[in-house]
Amino acid sequence: MLEDGKISNKQAVFLIINTILATSIIFLPSAIYKEARQDAWISIIPVTAFGVVAGLIIASLGIRFPRRTIIQYSGDIVGKPLGKVIGLIYTLFFIYINTFIIREIADMFNTNFMPETPISVFSIGIVFAAAYAIRSGLEVLARMGEIISPFVLVMLLLIVALIYPEIDTKLFFPVLEKGFIPVLKGAYPPALFFSETIIMVMLIPYLNKPSGAKASIAKAILIIGLFQLMIMATVTGVLGGLTADMNFPTLMLARYISLADLIERVEPLIMLTWIAGGFIKISVFYYCAVLAAAQWLNLREYKALVLPIGVLLTTLSIILWENIAQLSEQIFKRVPPYFLTIEVGIPLILLVLAILRGKGAAQR
């Protein structure tokens, strides 16, 4: 194996939670509210169910090939030529999706704290730090996630608890005013995020107990769904219709918080926690991209690719979009069909073919 490290299933749960929540809690509320309005919080329920199903598909596929990644076993299922194509698709996917993540985090920091600083400074800094982390190996990355993820969850609970008195229950009514269709439309934007369990097609071989991947993924998605539901409900109850016009409604909640003289200006603390969570997410996808590329190229180790892929990630994250509006337009309007095909469609097809053709450990 290119990676000798092993991570526990508990660490995998934290990595998944961090990977999805780090950006979804910031960018999703506005996109969901635009579609479902006051029923936006209900949209979290069907998308959580979708996320569990998608995760179970990915886990079922990985468990059949517990010592190999999707880059390595695709050829066994569909033949080497097509397997190579699939491997290239996932390598490019992990690179491309990370350019979105890097730019999201960089834009958030730039817009809210240092508007005069060039966006390139943030992108370069984030990728440089992530490069150092993944060169240290998967075990180090997993330990970092295990430390940071609880802080992210606690910070979300803190936001909800402190802003709770400001919630106006009238903003939740009328319920299902236009039926269930808007709720389903509202579930579409977050489906892209809830399918980011696709990272597990690269990480299952490094779990201490690959057979427990289903439980780990399901547990992570249910926790994510619960927290996303709390945040969406809180945003709706406090900001109401203003949510649809905001880039960072969850951050706006942090600015609302004021508890006597004990807690003032908690926004920087919350931002620091989110930046740390975003760093872990970027590092995870960066690691998956580097590992996938090394396996696709049949290299003996992956560290030689950390720098060139890091340069590519930084460059693309800077030049592909002029502003946050363009980035959001592409995330929520253009790429979902393609990303969901890669995150859910291809794994489902591979799983069905593996079962029909008797490929993998489950059929031996």
Beta strands, then each sheet from edge to edge (+ up, - down):
end
